[in-house]
């Protein structure tokens, strides 16, 4: 299999409006086979059972302060990426990854480098000898006006339970035993929503339903917007109401049509979410790099509904809805 890396860090220019808003969320990666040398899940280390990590919010992106070797700065928390990704602006030394390219949703390709960093440190949590891809994230920095060293991908957290509390800008990491239970003890609280999660080469997927149609979504903590593929059936599209349209412009200057709207009702597990915002666009490049059909992406607009717990060892995700006064 060719190794590809897709990075979609884009500007969204709404039709009939002079100001362009940015949608840096649509950043996808192609999955490398897990048996490739050097791409095993890195081992989390550190003297803690539970760790609270502050999140820095930049619009609907969430950043974590971390150190790579001697360099410290902001990283995007991004379960839409399978592994550690570094910004070429600050990490320019690496070896070309055979057959790998960086793609945007509007096409174009650039060479991806691969490297191994000696250490990655996030508060009391640290990793050693971590495999990483090096890509150009300069257009993301320019759009956000903040220095971004890279992306913290899903494989960094697979051995722990993640609890994402966006209302309070916190990420909790819990160490787990062999059965996937917290070392601190079993939590007896009852989730409002619980459903299976699929870990496909360190990308996380969940099933949803619009109308009577089952759909597969990537669960992406780095996505500022929910996204629906334009290739879904007309029965699914009948539940989508357009609010505005525009162009999604890639770093190469080419664009693709994007429709912004809402889904009147989408079921995730046993819970129905009403009038959920979605972008409707072409995700064929993403399907190409994932090597699988894909209905869309669940990002900020879904994850902000409540505390979200992701336990890859148990292959489950649970959500504890915020009370109305906590909603943002």
Helices and strands as residue ranges (DSSP letters): E 5-6, E 10-14, E 20-23, E 50-54, E 56-58, E 61-68, E 71-77, E 84-87, E 95-104, E 107-122, E 125-135, H 138-144, E 150-152, G 154-156, E 160-165, G 166-168, E 170-175, E 193-196, E 198-200, E 203-210, E 213-219, E 227-229, H 234-237, E 240-249, E 255-268, E 271-281, H 284-290, E 296-298, H 300-303, E 306-311, E 316-321, G 324-326
